[in-house]
Amino acid sequence: MYALSRHPQGALVSPTKYLLGALSCFLAFAAAADEPTRALGLDEAVAIAVQTDPVAARFDALAEGLRAESTARGQLPDPRVRFGVLNLPTDTFELDQEPMTQVLVGVQQMFPRGDALENRSRQDQALASAERGNAEDQRRKAALAVRTNWLELYYWQRAIEVVGENEDLFAQLVDITRSLYAAGRQNQHDVVRAELELSRLADRRTQYRNQADVMRAELAKWIGPEHAARPLADAFPDLAAAPDKAQLQVQLAQHPQLLSSEAQIQAMEAKVSQARDLYSPEWGLDLSYGWRDGTNADGSSRADFASVMVVMDVPLFTGQRQDQELAARQRQAGAARLARDDRRRELLRTLDADYATWERLGERLSLFEQAVLPQARQYALATQQAYQNDRADFPTLVRARIDELDTRLQTLRLRVERAKAQAQLTYLAGEQP
C-alpha cells in the first residue's frame, strides 16, 4: 500500500502524481533524443537557413538603425539657451549701481538651409530600403546555397547506395566466376578481374563518402551541425515547375539587388537635393530678455530690455563650393544609375543562361530516364546471361555492368543538376506561389 506524502503547504500528494511526472519527463526526453534522427527535408533546411542567417540579420539591423536615424536627422537642432550678467561694475558688483547692468536670459534656434531636414531624412530612408534589399538578397542567397548543398549531399548519398548495390552484384559475379572456374568453363583471370572490380567499387564508395562528408560540412555552415547531422529525406524533393521565361523576366524586375540599387539611386538624388540646399541661407532666430535692477534719476524703476535678432549666412561666392558640390552629387547619382543598369543586364544574362541550362537538362533527363537507362539495364542483363551461357567474355560483362552503374549515376546527376538550375531560377525570380 502506497504511503501519502505531505506537500509543504500541508496538502497530501499521491505517489501516482510523482510517477506521472516522471513519465512525462521521460517521454519529453525521449522525444528530444529522437529529434536529431528525424529526416531533414529540403524545404525545412531552407527555412532554417533563412530564419537563422546572421548576415541577413545584420542587414536588417542596419536598416533599422538607418530608419531611426532618418527620424533623428529630420528634426530641428536643439535650441541654445544663454544666461548671464552684462555690464556688471567691478568696483562693487552691485546689480543696481549702473543703468546698463542687466541679467540676461536668451534662446537661439537655428533653422537649416532649404529643405535640408527633409532631404537628409529622405536619404537615410532610402539607405534603409537599400539595406532591406540587401537582407532579402542574402536570404535568397542562403536559400540557394542550402538547396545546392542539400541536393549535392543527396546525390552523393544516393551514389553511395548505388555503388553498394553494384558491389553486391559484383560479389555475385565473383561467386559465378569462381563456380565456372571450378567447373573448368572459365579461366582464373576472370575470377581475379571480378575481385579487382569489386575492390575498385569499394574505393569509389569511399571517395563518395568523402564527398558526402564535405557537402554535409558545407550544409552545416547554413543550418548548424545539429541539423546537418540528420539523415536526408529519402524522396527526391517535389519541385514546382518553373514559370515560362517571359514570366521570370517580369519577376526579375523585383529582384532585391535591383530594388537595393533603386534605393541607392534615391539616396543619391536626396544628396543632390542637399547640394541644391547649399544655395539657400541657413538662418537662426535669437531672442533675449535683460532684467535691470535699481531706479532712474526721477525715482522710476529701470525698464527691462528685450532683443530679437536674426542671423544667417549668405552664399554669395558659389563657384568653388556650391557649384562643385552639386556637380559632384549629380555625377554620383548618374554613376548609381549606371550601376543599376549594369546589374540588371547581368541578372538578365544569368537568367537566360540558367533557363537554357534548366531546359536542356530536362531534355537530357527525359532521354536518360526513358531510353538510355532502361537500355543500359537491359544490355547488362543480356550480357550476364550470355556470359553464363559462354556466348560473351568476362571483360564484356564487366563493361556492361560498369556502364549500367555509370548510367544510373549520370541519370541521378542530371536530376540533381536540373533541380540546382531550378534553384538558381528561384533565386533570380523569387519563390513561386
VEXDREN-281268 format. One record per residue (C-alpha): y, x, z. Coordinates in Angstrom, 1 decimal, m for minus. Layout:
N
<atom <Y,X,Z>>;
...
***
This chain:
433
<atom <0.0,0.0,0.0>>;
<atom <3.4,1.3,m1.0>>;
<atom <6.0,2.0,1.6>>;
<atom <9.5,0.9,1.1>>;
<atom <12.4,3.4,1.3>>;
<atom <15.8,2.6,2.5>>;
<atom <19.0,3.1,0.4>>;
<atom <21.8,4.9,2.2>>;
<atom <23.7,1.6,2.4>>;
<atom <20.7,0.0,4.1>>;
<atom <19.1,m1.8,1.1>>;
<atom <15.4,m1.4,0.6>>;
<atom <14.3,0.3,m2.6>>;
<atom <10.9,m0.3,m4.1>>;
<atom <8.9,2.8,m5.3>>;
<atom <8.4,0.9,m8.6>>;
<atom <12.1,1.4,m9.4>>;
<atom <11.6,5.2,m9.0>>;
<atom <8.6,5.0,m11.3>>;
<atom <10.6,3.1,m13.9>>;
<atom <13.5,5.5,m13.7>>;
<atom <11.2,8.5,m14.1>>;
<atom <9.5,6.8,m17.0>>;
<atom <12.9,6.2,m18.7>>;
<atom <13.9,9.8,m18.2>>;
<atom <10.6,10.9,m19.7>>;
<atom <11.0,8.7,m22.8>>;
<atom <14.5,9.9,m23.3>>;
<atom <13.4,13.5,m23.1>>;
<atom <10.6,12.8,m25.5>>;
<atom <12.9,11.2,m27.9>>;
<atom <15.3,14.2,m27.7>>;
<atom <12.4,16.5,m28.2>>;
<atom <11.3,14.6,m31.3>>;
<atom <14.8,14.7,m32.8>>;
<atom <14.6,18.1,m34.5>>;
<atom <11.4,17.2,m36.2>>;
<atom <12.9,14.2,m38.0>>;
<atom <13.2,14.8,m41.7>>;
<atom <16.6,15.8,m43.0>>;
<atom <17.7,13.8,m46.0>>;
<atom <20.4,14.9,m48.4>>;
<atom <22.9,12.1,m47.5>>;
<atom <22.5,12.9,m43.8>>;
<atom <23.1,16.6,m44.4>>;
<atom <26.2,15.9,m46.4>>;
<atom <27.6,13.5,m43.7>>;
<atom <27.0,16.2,m41.0>>;
<atom <28.8,18.8,m43.0>>;
<atom <31.8,16.6,m43.9>>;
<atom <32.3,15.5,m40.3>>;
<atom <32.0,18.9,m38.7>>;
<atom <33.6,21.2,m41.3>>;
<atom <36.2,23.4,m39.4>>;
<atom <38.2,24.3,m42.4>>;
<atom <38.9,20.7,m43.3>>;
<atom <39.8,20.1,m39.6>>;
<atom <42.3,23.0,m39.8>>;
<atom <44.0,21.4,m42.8>>;
<atom <44.1,18.1,m41.0>>;
<atom <45.8,19.8,m38.1>>;
<atom <48.3,21.5,m40.3>>;
<atom <49.1,18.1,m41.9>>;
<atom <49.6,16.5,m38.6>>;
<atom <51.9,19.4,m37.5>>;
<atom <54.0,19.1,m40.6>>;
<atom <54.2,15.3,m40.2>>;
<atom <55.5,15.8,m36.7>>;
<atom <57.9,18.5,m37.9>>;
<atom <59.2,16.2,m40.6>>;
<atom <60.3,13.8,m37.9>>;
<atom <62.0,16.5,m35.9>>;
<atom <63.8,18.1,m38.8>>;
<atom <65.2,14.7,m39.8>>;
<atom <67.2,14.4,m36.6>>;
<atom <70.8,15.5,m35.9>>;
<atom <71.2,18.7,m34.0>>;
<atom <71.7,18.4,m30.3>>;
<atom <75.4,17.9,m29.2>>;
<atom <77.1,20.7,m27.4>>;
<atom <78.9,20.0,m24.1>>;
<atom <81.9,22.1,m22.8>>;
<atom <83.1,22.2,m19.3>>;
<atom <85.7,24.5,m17.8>>;
<atom <89.2,25.1,m16.3>>;
<atom <92.1,26.0,m18.6>>;
<atom <95.2,27.9,m17.7>>;
<atom <94.3,28.5,m14.1>>;
<atom <97.0,30.6,m12.3>>;
<atom <95.6,33.8,m10.9>>;
<atom <98.0,34.2,m8.1>>;
<atom <97.0,31.0,m6.1>>;
<atom <94.1,29.5,m8.2>>;
<atom <95.6,26.1,m7.4>>;
<atom <95.0,23.3,m9.9>>;
<atom <98.3,21.5,m9.3>>;
<atom <100.6,24.6,m9.5>>;
<atom <101.1,24.8,m13.2>>;
<atom <101.5,21.9,m15.6>>;
<atom <99.2,23.4,m18.2>>;
<atom <96.3,23.8,m15.8>>;
<atom <93.5,21.3,m16.6>>;
<atom <89.8,20.7,m16.0>>;
<atom <88.3,20.3,m19.5>>;
<atom <85.2,18.3,m20.5>>;
<atom <84.3,18.2,m24.2>>;
<atom <81.4,17.4,m26.5>>;
<atom <80.8,18.7,m30.0>>;
<atom <78.4,17.2,m32.6>>;
<atom <77.6,18.9,m35.9>>;
<atom <76.6,16.9,m39.0>>;
<atom <74.5,18.8,m41.6>>;
<atom <75.8,19.0,m45.1>>;
<atom <75.0,16.3,m47.7>>;
<atom <71.5,14.7,m47.3>>;
<atom <70.1,17.8,m45.7>>;
<atom <68.3,15.9,m42.9>>;
<atom <66.6,13.5,m45.3>>;
<atom <65.7,16.3,m47.7>>;
<atom <64.3,18.6,m45.0>>;
<atom <62.2,15.7,m43.7>>;
<atom <61.0,14.8,m47.2>>;
<atom <60.0,18.4,m47.8>>;
<atom <57.8,18.5,m44.7>>;
<atom <56.2,15.2,m45.5>>;
<atom <55.3,16.5,m49.0>>;
<atom <53.8,19.6,m47.5>>;
<atom <51.8,17.4,m45.1>>;
<atom <50.5,15.5,m48.0>>;
<atom <49.5,18.8,m49.7>>;
<atom <47.6,19.8,m46.6>>;
<atom <45.8,16.4,m46.5>>;
<atom <44.8,17.1,m50.1>>;
<atom <43.5,20.5,m49.2>>;
<atom <41.5,18.9,m46.4>>;
<atom <39.9,16.3,m48.8>>;
<atom <39.2,19.1,m51.3>>;
<atom <37.5,21.1,m48.6>>;
<atom <35.4,18.1,m47.6>>;
<atom <34.3,17.8,m51.3>>;
<atom <33.5,21.5,m51.4>>;
<atom <31.5,21.2,m48.2>>;
<atom <29.6,18.2,m49.7>>;
<atom <29.0,20.2,m52.9>>;
<atom <27.7,23.3,m51.1>>;
<atom <25.4,21.2,m48.9>>;
<atom <24.0,19.3,m51.9>>;
<atom <23.5,22.6,m53.7>>;
<atom <21.8,24.3,m50.8>>;
<atom <19.7,21.3,m49.9>>;
<atom <18.4,21.0,m53.4>>;
<atom <17.7,24.7,m53.7>>;
<atom <15.8,24.6,m50.4>>;
<atom <13.9,21.5,m51.7>>;
<atom <12.9,23.4,m54.8>>;
<atom <11.6,26.5,m53.0>>;
<atom <9.7,24.4,m50.5>>;
<atom <8.1,22.3,m53.3>>;
<atom <7.4,25.5,m55.3>>;
<atom <5.5,26.9,m52.3>>;
<atom <3.4,23.8,m52.2>>;
<atom <2.7,24.0,m56.0>>;
<atom <1.7,27.7,m55.7>>;
<atom <m0.5,26.7,m52.7>>;
<atom <m2.3,24.1,m54.9>>;
<atom <m2.8,26.7,m57.6>>;
<atom <m4.2,29.1,m55.0>>;
<atom <m6.8,26.5,m54.3>>;
<atom <m7.6,26.2,m58.0>>;
<atom <m7.9,29.9,m58.4>>;
<atom <m10.1,30.1,m55.4>>;
<atom <m12.4,27.7,m57.1>>;
<atom <m12.2,29.9,m60.3>>;
<atom <m13.3,32.8,m58.2>>;
<atom <m16.3,30.8,m57.0>>;
<atom <m17.0,29.7,m60.6>>;
<atom <m16.8,33.3,m62.0>>;
<atom <m19.0,34.6,m59.2>>;
<atom <m21.6,31.9,m59.8>>;
<atom <m21.5,32.6,m63.6>>;
<atom <m21.7,36.3,m63.0>>;
<atom <m24.7,35.8,m60.6>>;
<atom <m26.3,33.8,m63.4>>;
<atom <m25.7,36.6,m65.9>>;
<atom <m23.4,34.5,m68.0>>;
<atom <m20.1,36.4,m67.4>>;
<atom <m19.0,39.9,m66.7>>;
<atom <m17.9,41.3,m63.4>>;
<atom <m14.3,41.9,m64.7>>;
<atom <m13.9,38.1,m64.8>>;
<atom <m14.5,38.0,m61.1>>;
<atom <m12.0,40.8,m60.4>>;
<atom <m9.4,39.2,m62.7>>;
<atom <m9.7,35.9,m60.8>>;
<atom <m9.3,37.7,m57.5>>;
<atom <m6.3,39.6,m58.9>>;
<atom <m4.6,36.4,m60.0>>;
<atom <m5.3,34.8,m56.6>>;
<atom <m3.6,37.8,m54.9>>;
<atom <m0.6,37.5,m57.3>>;
<atom <m0.2,33.9,m56.3>>;
<atom <m0.2,34.8,m52.7>>;
<atom <2.5,37.3,m53.4>>;
<atom <4.5,34.7,m55.3>>;
<atom <4.2,32.3,m52.4>>;
<atom <5.6,35.0,m50.1>>;
<atom <8.6,35.5,m52.4>>;
<atom <9.2,31.8,m52.5>>;
<atom <9.1,31.6,m48.7>>;
<atom <11.7,34.3,m48.6>>;
<atom <14.0,32.3,m50.9>>;
<atom <13.4,29.2,m48.8>>;
<atom <14.5,31.2,m45.7>>;
<atom <17.6,32.4,m47.4>>;
<atom <18.6,28.9,m48.5>>;
<atom <17.9,27.5,m45.1>>;
<atom <20.3,30.1,m43.7>>;
<atom <22.9,29.0,m46.2>>;
<atom <22.4,25.4,m45.2>>;
<atom <22.8,26.3,m41.6>>;
<atom <26.3,27.5,m42.3>>;
<atom <27.4,24.0,m43.1>>;
<atom <25.3,21.8,m40.8>>;
<atom <24.3,24.1,m38.0>>;
<atom <20.9,25.8,m37.3>>;
<atom <19.5,22.9,m35.3>>;
<atom <19.7,20.5,m38.3>>;
<atom <18.9,23.2,m40.8>>;
<atom <15.6,23.9,m39.0>>;
<atom <14.5,20.3,m39.5>>;
<atom <12.0,19.7,m42.4>>;
<atom <13.4,18.2,m45.5>>;
<atom <12.6,14.7,m46.7>>;
<atom <9.5,14.6,m48.9>>;
<atom <11.0,12.3,m51.5>>;
<atom <13.5,13.6,m54.1>>;
<atom <16.9,12.1,m53.4>>;
<atom <17.7,9.0,m55.4>>;
<atom <21.0,9.9,m57.0>>;
<atom <23.1,7.1,m58.6>>;
<atom <23.7,7.5,m62.3>>;
<atom <26.9,9.3,m63.2>>;
<atom <29.6,7.2,m64.9>>;
<atom <30.4,7.9,m68.6>>;
<atom <32.6,10.8,m69.4>>;
<atom <35.7,8.7,m70.0>>;
<atom <35.5,7.1,m66.6>>;
<atom <35.0,10.6,m65.0>>;
<atom <38.2,11.8,m66.7>>;
<atom <40.1,8.9,m65.3>>;
<atom <38.8,9.6,m61.8>>;
<atom <39.6,13.2,m62.2>>;
<atom <43.3,12.4,m62.0>>;
<atom <42.8,11.6,m58.3>>;
<atom <41.2,14.9,m57.6>>;
<atom <42.6,16.3,m54.3>>;
<atom <43.6,19.6,m55.9>>;
<atom <45.8,17.7,m58.3>>;
<atom <47.2,15.5,m55.5>>;
<atom <47.9,18.6,m53.5>>;
<atom <49.7,20.1,m56.5>>;
<atom <51.8,17.0,m56.9>>;
<atom <52.7,17.1,m53.3>>;
<atom <53.7,20.8,m53.7>>;
<atom <56.0,19.7,m56.6>>;
<atom <57.6,17.1,m54.4>>;
<atom <58.2,19.7,m51.7>>;
<atom <59.9,22.0,m54.2>>;
<atom <62.0,19.1,m55.5>>;
<atom <63.1,18.5,m52.0>>;
<atom <64.1,22.2,m51.7>>;
<atom <66.1,21.7,m55.0>>;
<atom <67.9,18.8,m53.3>>;
<atom <68.6,21.0,m50.3>>;
<atom <70.1,23.6,m52.6>>;
<atom <72.4,21.0,m54.0>>;
<atom <73.4,20.1,m50.5>>;
<atom <74.9,23.6,m50.1>>;
<atom <77.8,22.4,m52.3>>;
<atom <78.7,19.9,m49.6>>;
<atom <80.6,20.9,m46.5>>;
<atom <78.9,21.0,m43.1>>;
<atom <81.3,19.4,m40.6>>;
<atom <81.5,18.7,m36.9>>;
<atom <83.4,16.4,m34.5>>;
<atom <84.9,17.8,m31.3>>;
<atom <86.1,15.5,m28.5>>;
<atom <87.5,16.8,m25.3>>;
<atom <89.3,15.5,m22.2>>;
<atom <91.6,17.5,m19.9>>;
<atom <92.3,16.3,m16.4>>;
<atom <95.5,17.6,m14.7>>;
<atom <96.5,17.6,m11.1>>;
<atom <99.9,17.6,m9.5>>;
<atom <103.2,15.8,m10.2>>;
<atom <106.1,16.3,m12.6>>;
<atom <109.7,17.2,m11.5>>;
<atom <110.5,13.5,m11.3>>;
<atom <107.6,12.8,m9.0>>;
<atom <105.4,11.1,m11.6>>;
<atom <101.7,12.1,m11.9>>;
<atom <100.9,14.5,m14.7>>;
<atom <99.3,12.9,m17.7>>;
<atom <95.8,14.0,m18.8>>;
<atom <95.1,15.5,m22.3>>;
<atom <92.7,14.2,m24.9>>;
<atom <91.8,16.2,m28.0>>;
<atom <90.0,15.2,m31.2>>;
<atom <89.1,17.9,m33.8>>;
<atom <87.1,18.1,m37.0>>;
<atom <85.6,21.4,m38.1>>;
<atom <84.0,22.1,m41.5>>;
<atom <83.1,24.9,m43.8>>;
<atom <84.5,24.8,m47.3>>;
<atom <82.1,26.1,m50.0>>;
<atom <84.7,27.5,m52.4>>;
<atom <83.0,30.5,m53.9>>;
<atom <79.7,29.2,m55.1>>;
<atom <78.9,31.6,m57.9>>;
<atom <76.9,34.2,m55.9>>;
<atom <75.4,31.9,m53.3>>;
<atom <75.0,28.2,m54.0>>;
<atom <74.6,28.6,m57.8>>;
<atom <71.9,31.3,m57.4>>;
<atom <70.1,29.3,m54.6>>;
<atom <70.0,26.2,m56.9>>;
<atom <68.7,28.2,m59.8>>;
<atom <66.0,29.8,m57.7>>;
<atom <64.8,26.5,m56.4>>;
<atom <64.8,24.9,m59.8>>;
<atom <62.7,27.7,m61.2>>;
<atom <60.3,27.5,m58.3>>;
<atom <59.9,23.7,m58.9>>;
<atom <59.2,24.5,m62.6>>;
<atom <56.6,27.0,m61.6>>;
<atom <54.9,24.4,m59.4>>;
<atom <54.7,22.0,m62.3>>;
<atom <53.1,24.7,m64.5>>;
<atom <50.6,25.4,m61.7>>;
<atom <49.7,21.7,m61.6>>;
<atom <49.2,21.6,m65.4>>;
<atom <47.0,24.7,m65.3>>;
<atom <44.9,23.2,m62.5>>;
<atom <44.5,20.0,m64.5>>;
<atom <43.3,21.9,m67.6>>;
<atom <40.9,23.9,m65.5>>;
<atom <39.4,20.8,m63.9>>;
<atom <39.1,19.1,m67.3>>;
<atom <37.3,22.2,m68.7>>;
<atom <34.9,22.2,m65.8>>;
<atom <34.3,18.5,m66.2>>;
<atom <33.5,18.9,m69.9>>;
<atom <31.1,21.8,m69.2>>;
<atom <29.4,20.2,m66.3>>;
<atom <28.9,16.9,m68.0>>;
<atom <27.4,18.6,m71.1>>;
<atom <25.1,20.5,m68.8>>;
<atom <24.1,17.3,m67.0>>;
<atom <23.3,15.5,m70.2>>;
<atom <21.3,18.4,m71.8>>;
<atom <19.3,18.9,m68.5>>;
<atom <18.5,15.2,m68.6>>;
<atom <17.1,15.5,m72.1>>;
<atom <15.1,18.6,m71.2>>;
<atom <13.7,16.9,m68.1>>;
<atom <12.6,13.9,m70.0>>;
<atom <10.9,16.2,m72.6>>;
<atom <9.1,18.1,m69.9>>;
<atom <8.0,15.0,m67.9>>;
<atom <6.8,13.1,m70.9>>;
<atom <5.4,15.8,m73.1>>;
<atom <5.3,19.4,m72.0>>;
<atom <3.9,19.0,m68.5>>;
<atom <1.1,16.5,m69.5>>;
<atom <0.2,18.7,m72.4>>;
<atom <0.0,21.8,m70.2>>;
<atom <m2.2,20.0,m67.7>>;
<atom <m4.5,18.7,m70.5>>;
<atom <m4.7,22.1,m72.0>>;
<atom <m5.6,23.8,m68.7>>;
<atom <m8.4,21.2,m68.0>>;
<atom <m9.7,21.6,m71.6>>;
<atom <m9.7,25.4,m71.3>>;
<atom <m11.5,25.3,m68.0>>;
<atom <m14.2,23.0,m69.4>>;
<atom <m14.5,25.3,m72.5>>;
<atom <m14.8,28.3,m70.2>>;
<atom <m17.6,26.7,m68.2>>;
<atom <m19.4,26.0,m71.5>>;
<atom <m18.9,29.5,m72.8>>;
<atom <m16.5,28.4,m75.5>>;
<atom <m13.5,30.2,m74.1>>;
<atom <m13.0,33.6,m72.4>>;
<atom <m11.6,34.1,m68.9>>;
<atom <m8.2,35.5,m69.9>>;
<atom <m7.5,32.4,m71.9>>;
<atom <m8.4,30.2,m68.9>>;
<atom <m6.1,32.3,m66.7>>;
<atom <m3.2,32.0,m69.1>>;
<atom <m3.7,28.2,m69.3>>;
<atom <m3.7,27.8,m65.5>>;
<atom <m0.6,30.1,m65.1>>;
<atom <1.1,28.3,m67.9>>;
<atom <0.4,25.0,m66.2>>;
<atom <1.8,26.4,m62.9>>;
<atom <5.0,27.7,m64.7>>;
<atom <5.4,24.4,m66.4>>;
<atom <5.3,22.5,m63.2>>;
<atom <7.8,24.8,m61.7>>;
<atom <10.1,24.5,m64.7>>;
<atom <9.9,20.7,m64.5>>;
<atom <10.9,20.9,m60.8>>;
<atom <13.6,23.4,m61.6>>;
<atom <15.1,21.1,m64.3>>;
<atom <15.1,18.2,m61.9>>;
<atom <16.9,20.2,m59.3>>;
<atom <19.4,21.7,m61.7>>;
<atom <20.2,18.3,m63.1>>;
<atom <20.8,17.0,m59.6>>;
<atom <23.0,20.0,m58.9>>;
<atom <25.0,19.3,m62.0>>;
<atom <25.5,15.7,m60.9>>;
<atom <26.7,17.1,m57.5>>;
<atom <29.3,19.1,m59.4>>;
<atom <30.4,16.0,m61.2>>;
<atom <30.7,14.2,m57.8>>;
<atom <32.9,17.0,m56.6>>;
<atom <35.2,16.6,m59.6>>;
<atom <35.3,12.8,m59.8>>;
<atom <34.7,11.8,m56.2>>;
<atom <31.9,9.8,m54.6>>;
<atom <30.7,6.8,m56.7>>;
<atom <30.8,3.4,m55.1>>;
***
